[in-house]
Amino acid sequence: MDATDKTTPLTVAELITQKADDLTASERKLAQALLGHYPMAGLETVANFAERCGVSAPTVLRFAGKLGFESYPEMQSRLRGELEARLQSPLARSALPRAAIAASAHPMGELLHDMTDAITSNIRLSLSNIAPTELDGAVSLLADQKRGVYVLGGRFSSALAVYAYEHLRSMRPNVRRVAGQNTKWTEDLLDIGKRDVLLVFDVRRYQADVIAFAETAANQGARIILITDQWLSPIARFARHVFPVRIETGTTWDSAAASMALLETLLEGVGRRTPDRVRDRIEHLERLRRQPPGSS
């Protein structure tokens, strides 16, 4: 799918993720600058964007073209639309136009059909746009048992964080979930260092305390793996690996289905990276679970 697809247009962030392996060194500078200050960096003039990144103006134009846009202004138009979308509240989304329900159809049957289409489309688009090298880098960090892994989510995405934590701790040691009142999160920050990884979930409307935690962890040397939406959490500017996934369904609430699909892909990747260690650990865990409490 290219940038001009009118049915389910990709965000610029998704296009960058999709084309990551095809970018030149100069174009990667532009991509990193844009993802680091998304989407505002891309709303600058060609000359200012080029100067910020230390590249030529023609390189900016080629960058836009490589992402599938006919011109730099067309890319900026997409970015301006994204800026509006990322700030939408559930109330605003509930007012979006919807297809009329046929009088002969059962409303719940129509709902099942619509949600199935929206969710499967989100999953397909999200996973197909991820560069294999980006996935490999994140899996390598999560599978490295010399590194500690911290997991954090926001108000709704904390459910994904719990799921990630429970699976990761069954596959490898030294996994910690950042949980409870955010006033206690400083105790987790106290221990995060250069050998650690933070797997963080943050979607619109991005959570200030989650962003602050991730930024501090990055400043202390931790590698950040971010699962976010197609408009990018501000955490993207200091994350090592960024995975933008689709969350819109055309309903009041955003969907976590594509985020879950990506998370399960990461978990499967970890299992495949160190299969013997993972199998031995799970077998040990199952033996402990069968052992009666208090027995030796």
Buried (B, 14 or more C-beta within 10 A) or exposed (E): BEBEEEEEBBBBBBBBBBBBEEBEEBBBBBBBBBBBBBBEBBBBEBEEBBBBBEBEBEBBBBBBBBBBBEEBEBBBEBBEBBBEBBEBEEEEBEEEEEEEEEEEEEEEEBEEEBBEEBBEBBBBBBBEBBBEEBBEBBBBBBBBBEBBBBBBBBEEBBBBBBBBBEBBBBBBEBBBBBBEEBEEBEEBBEEBEEEBBBBBBBBBBBBEEBBBBBBBBBEBEBBBBBBBBBBBBBBBBBBBBBBBBBBBBBBEEBBBBBBBBBBEBBBEBBBEBBEEBBEEBEEEEEEEEEEEEEEE
